Amino acid sequence: MNIGVLVKPVPDPEQYNTITIDPQTKRLNREGVPSIVNPADKCAIEEALRLKEKFGGKVVVFGMAPPDGREKLLECLAMGADEAVLVSDRAFGGADTLATSYTLVKALEKKAAEGGSFDLILAGNESADGATGHVPAQVGEQIGYNHLSGIVKIESGSESEPSTLTVFQKYENGKNEFTIKLPAVIGVSRDINKPRYTSAMGVIKAKKKPFDIYDTINLEHDKERIGLAGSPTKAGAIFSPDTRRKSEELSGSPEEIAEELVKRIKATGAVIVSGGGCHER
């Protein structure tokens, strides 16, 4: 079973307070902010590795990111993935989920043409930064595969290569059970598993595994469908709200301060009622 896994380097959640937004480009300023592999995507890798252990085949991870995204893909290889593809070019920058999905589909198609089609494509249900949950469904639609998202369990009754998978989708009051025909795209929830740790030997082996970089030169694409040009979603006005509050210190005896407070509360239109509470008229 050949499995593609879509991964995204995201800013470390513990460093969110250091992230700023460029008021001109309206993009995140990630410079100096450490990144991690999106947690839900790690669950997707783990699930891919479990399926590979059962059915054989290979696991190829795809990440659309700046050049420094290489380190995060090496981390995925250290977990046990067989190959990695970094989709990186300045022209891909500023993409919304639709343009991102289109670019990833083109990368999947190129890799499939080089080494065989994918039976299954896995991805985290959503990213820790954008959290839209759009990409699995958009990739499925654009590549023409069946697709489901929010999956918390994947089963197969077949001991050989499966043609279908039984998947469970969690919702507020229970679970839905589906049978999905392959090839398919599945977005997995973080509840699906606990990703394995990388070992020292895994890190050493990762450096010797196949690693491709796809850019606009070697990736067939429509330039009107990538980056900002291919993104119908546009950011609106960006501003930082003023969270300051006016304050004033009252002086005098406790009785005088209480009297002044009552006077000011009444001036706002509120009415003092028995029991010490107040309400608006």
N, C-alpha and C positions, 0 to 999 in steps of 0.2 A: 504494500500500500504506500503510494507516494503522497506525502502530506506537506502542504505549504502552511506556514504559520506567519501571520502578520504581527509584527511587533513595533512598538513605538517608544523611543526614548522620551521620557517626560521629566520635568523639573522635580527634584526631590521635594516631596511634600513638606519636609521639615525646613525647607528654605523658601517657602512661598512668600514669606514676609520681605524677602529681598528682591522679588520679581517686580519689574516696572514695565509700563507699556509706552512704546514710542508714540507720541501724540500725532506724528505725521503719518507714519506707515500703519499705525494701530496694530503693530505686532508686538509680541512679548520680547523684551530684552533679556535673552537667556545668558548673555555673556557673564561669566563668573559664577553662574548658578549651576551647581552639580546636578547631573541627571541620573535617572535610574531606568531600568526596564519597566515599562508600565506593568503594575502588579497583575492585572487580569491577563495580560499577554503571557506572563510567566506560567499562569495556570493553563493557558492554551498550549504552551510548549510541553508542559508536563503531560497533558492529555495526549498530545501527539506522540510523545515518547512511549507512553503506555500502549498505545495502539500499535506502534512500530514493534514493540517487544512481543506483541501477540501475533501480528500478521507479517512482520518483516517489512521491507521497503526502506524508504529514507524520509528524513525530515529536513526540509529546507526553510530557513527563516528569512523573511523579507522585512526590511526596515527602511522607511523613507525619512531621511534625516540629513543634517549637515555632515561634513566629513568626520567630525568627532563622534558621530554615531557608531563608527566602526568598533569602538571599545565595548559598547553595549551588545553589539551583535556577536563579538567574541565571547562575551559572557553567556550568550545563548548557546553558542557552540560548546562551551565548557560544560553546560548542563547536559549535553548529549546530542544536540542537533548535528546533522551531517554536513550541511552546507549553509552558506549565508549569502545574501544579496543585499548590498547597500544601494538604495535608490537615492542618488544625491546629485543635485545641480541647483545653482542659484535660481534657474528658471522655474523650479518646482516650489520655490518659497512663496509664502503667503496664501497657499492653497486652503480652501475650505474642505469640508468632508467630501463633497462631490468630486472636486479636482483631485484630491488625495486618492480617492477610490479608483478613479480613472487611471491615474499614474501607476498605482499598485497592480491593477489588472493588466496593464501593458507589460509590467515587469514579470508577472506570473506567466503571461502568454509567451514572453521571450524565453524564460527559463524552461517552460514546458516544451517549446520547440527544440531546445538544445538537449534536453535530457528526459523527455517523457512527460505525459500529461499528469495532472494531479487528480487523485481520487477524492481528496478531501482538503479543504482549506479551513483552518481554524484561526480564530482571533479572539482577543479579549472582548467582552461585550461592549465595553466603553473604556476610554482613556481617563487617567486620573486628572488630566488638566482640562480637556474639553468636555468630557463626560456626555457626549451627544448620543452615543449608541448607534450612529448612522452607518459606520463603515462596513460592518459585516453584511448588512442588507444591501447597501449600495454596490459592494463588490459582487455579491451574488447576482444582482440584477444585471450588472454590466458584463459579467463574464458568462451569464446565461446558465448558472447553476441553481438548483434548489437551495433555499437558505432558511435558517431559523436562528433566533437570538435568545439570550437569556437562559441558556441551557446549563443545568446543574448536574446532569448525569448522562453518559453515553454508554450504550450497551450494544453488543452484537451477538446474535445467536450462532453466527457462522464460525467454524473453526478454521476455515480457509479464508480466501479473499472475500469480504462481504460485498454484496450489491446494495444492501440497505443497512441503516443503523436505527436503533431505537433510542430516542432521546427524550429527556424529561425537562420540561420548562417550568420553572417556579413562578408562581404569581402569589398575590396577597393571601389567598385563602386555601392554597393547595398547589398541586402540580398538574400540568398537562402532559400527556404521553403522545409522542408522534413517531411514526415510522417515516424516515426520510431516505429517498433513493439517491444513491451516489451517481455522479459526483455532486458534492454539496459544499456549501459554505456555512459554518456554524460559529456563532458568537457565544463564548462560554462565560459564565459568571465566576466570580472568585470563590463561590461556594462549591465548585466542582471538585476541587482537590487541594492538596498542599504541595506546592512545587518542591522538588528535591533540591538539596544543596549542591553546589559545585565542589568538586574535589581538586586537589593539587594536580593530580594526573589529568583531570578533565581540562584544566587550564593549559597544561603543556600540550595536550593533544589538539586543543582548539587552534593553536597557532599553525598547525600543519593541515587543517581542513580547507577545502575549497572555499574561496571568498571572492565574489564578483562585485564589481561596482558598475551600476547602470546610470548613465547620464543622458542628456538630450541627444548626444551624438550617436550612441549605439542603441537607443531605445526608440522604436518606431512609435510616433505619437502625432496627435493633432495639436499644434501649438496653441490653438484657441481653447483647448480643454485642460490645460495645465496651469499651475500657479495662480496668480491673481486674475489673469485673463479668463481662466476657466472656472472662476469662482463666483457664482451668482449671489452668494451670501456676502454682504458688505457690512463692516462695522460702522455703527453710528457714532454720534458724538461721545467723546471720552472726557471725563472730568473726575476730579477727586472731591467728594462731598466734604463740606465743612462740618466737622463733628464737634466743634467747640461749643460750650454752653456758657451763657452769661451767669455769673455768680455774684452774690453780694453778702457780706457778713453783717448780721444784725447784732446790735449791742444793747445792753440794758439788763434788767433783772429778768428772771425766767417768765414772770407774769407779763412784763412789757414786751418781751420777744414774742410770747404766745399771742398777745393782743394784736401785735403788728402782723403776724402771720395770718391770723383770721381775717384782718382787714384786707390783706393782699389777695387771699383766696377768694373772698367775696367780690373783689374788683375784677376777677377773671370771669365772673358770671356763675360760679359754682355756689351752691347753697349748703350751709352746714346743717346736718340733720342729727337727730338723737343717736347716741351710740358712738359719736366721734367720727362717723364717716361723712363723706361729701359726694355730691353728684352734680352733673350738669343740669341746667334747666331744660 
